[in-house]
């Protein structure tokens, strides 16, 4: 009876050892899979880094274009304001000149009227 128990225990131990050997046999395949996964992760990291760099460059380019556009629009607006100011100044000069001419004419008429007397 004791002998049977020992044999049963030995058989169980042998089964456990066989199971462990099977698991150990799977280790190279698991290791290979892990290596493949690690390589894949590296490639994906590189792709993400490249994409982030491209996005950063695109944002910089867009920001530069926006800055240039704003500067151009600002210059155009200033030029238009300057032109409007020049037009107003020219118009003001014409008005002053007309006023002076009118006053001159009035003075001349007044002088002519006085000289008649």
C-alpha positions as CSV (number, residue, x, y, z in Angstrom):
1,X,0.0,0.0,0.0
2,X,2.8,2.4,0.9
3,X,4.5,1.3,-2.3
4,X,1.4,2.1,-4.3
5,X,1.2,5.6,-2.8
6,X,4.8,6.2,-3.6
7,X,4.4,5.1,-7.1
8,X,1.3,7.3,-7.6
9,X,3.2,10.3,-6.2
10,X,6.2,9.5,-8.5
11,X,3.8,9.3,-11.4
12,X,2.3,12.7,-10.5
13,X,5.7,14.2,-10.2
14,X,6.7,12.7,-13.6
15,X,3.5,14.3,-15.1
16,X,4.4,17.6,-13.6
17,X,7.9,17.4,-14.9
18,X,6.6,16.5,-18.4
19,X,4.2,19.5,-18.2
20,X,7.1,21.7,-17.2
21,X,9.2,20.4,-20.1
22,X,6.4,21.2,-22.5
23,X,6.1,24.8,-21.1
24,X,9.9,25.2,-21.3
25,X,9.7,23.9,-24.9
26,X,7.3,26.8,-25.6
27,X,9.8,29.4,-24.3
28,X,11.8,29.9,-27.5
29,X,8.5,30.6,-29.4
30,X,7.4,33.0,-26.7
31,X,10.7,34.7,-26.7
32,X,10.6,35.0,-30.5
33,X,7.1,36.5,-30.3
34,X,8.2,39.0,-27.7
35,X,11.2,40.0,-29.9
36,X,8.8,40.5,-32.8
37,X,6.5,42.6,-30.6
38,X,9.4,44.7,-29.4
39,X,10.6,45.3,-33.0
40,X,7.0,46.3,-34.0
41,X,6.8,48.7,-31.1
42,X,10.1,50.3,-32.1
43,X,8.9,50.8,-35.6
44,X,5.6,52.3,-34.4
45,X,7.5,54.6,-32.1
46,X,9.7,55.7,-35.0
47,X,6.6,56.3,-37.1
48,X,4.9,58.3,-34.3
49,X,8.0,60.4,-33.9
50,X,8.2,61.1,-37.6
51,X,4.5,62.0,-37.7
52,X,4.9,64.3,-34.7
53,X,7.8,66.0,-36.3
54,X,5.9,66.5,-39.6
55,X,2.9,67.9,-37.7
56,X,5.2,70.3,-35.8
57,X,6.8,71.4,-39.2
58,X,3.3,71.9,-40.7
59,X,2.2,73.9,-37.7
60,X,5.3,76.1,-38.0
61,X,4.7,76.6,-41.7
62,X,1.1,77.5,-41.1
63,X,2.0,79.9,-38.4
64,X,4.6,81.5,-40.7
65,X,2.1,81.8,-43.5
66,X,-0.5,83.3,-41.1
67,X,2.1,85.8,-39.8
68,X,3.1,86.8,-43.3
69,X,-0.6,87.1,-44.3
70,X,-1.3,89.3,-41.3
71,X,1.7,91.4,-42.0
72,X,0.7,91.8,-45.6
73,X,-2.8,92.7,-44.7
74,X,-1.5,95.2,-42.1
75,X,0.8,96.8,-44.7
76,X,-2.1,97.0,-47.2
77,X,-4.4,98.6,-44.6
78,X,-1.7,101.1,-43.6
79,X,-1.1,101.9,-47.3
80,X,-4.8,102.5,-47.8
81,X,-5.0,104.6,-44.7
82,X,-2.0,106.6,-46.0
83,X,-3.7,107.0,-49.4
84,X,-6.9,108.1,-47.7
85,X,-5.0,110.6,-45.6
86,X,-3.2,112.0,-48.7
87,X,-6.5,112.3,-50.5
88,X,-8.0,114.2,-47.6
89,X,-5.0,116.4,-47.4
90,X,-5.1,117.1,-51.1
91,X,-8.8,117.8,-50.9
92,X,-8.3,120.1,-47.9
93,X,-5.6,122.0,-49.9
94,X,-7.9,122.4,-52.8
95,X,-10.7,123.7,-50.5
96,X,-8.2,126.1,-48.9
97,X,-7.1,127.2,-52.3
98,X,-10.7,127.7,-53.4
99,X,-11.5,129.7,-50.3
100,X,-8.4,131.9,-50.9
101,X,-9.4,132.4,-54.5
102,X,-12.9,133.3,-53.5
103,X,-11.7,135.8,-50.9
104,X,-9.2,137.2,-53.4
105,X,-12.0,137.7,-55.9
106,X,-14.2,139.3,-53.2
107,X,-11.4,141.7,-52.3
108,X,-10.7,142.5,-55.9
109,X,-14.4,143.2,-56.5
110,X,-14.5,145.4,-53.4
111,X,-11.5,147.3,-54.7
112,X,-13.0,147.7,-58.1
113,X,-16.2,148.9,-56.6
114,X,-14.3,151.5,-54.5
115,X,-12.3,152.7,-57.4
116,X,-15.5,153.5,-59.3
117,X,-16.2,156.2,-56.7
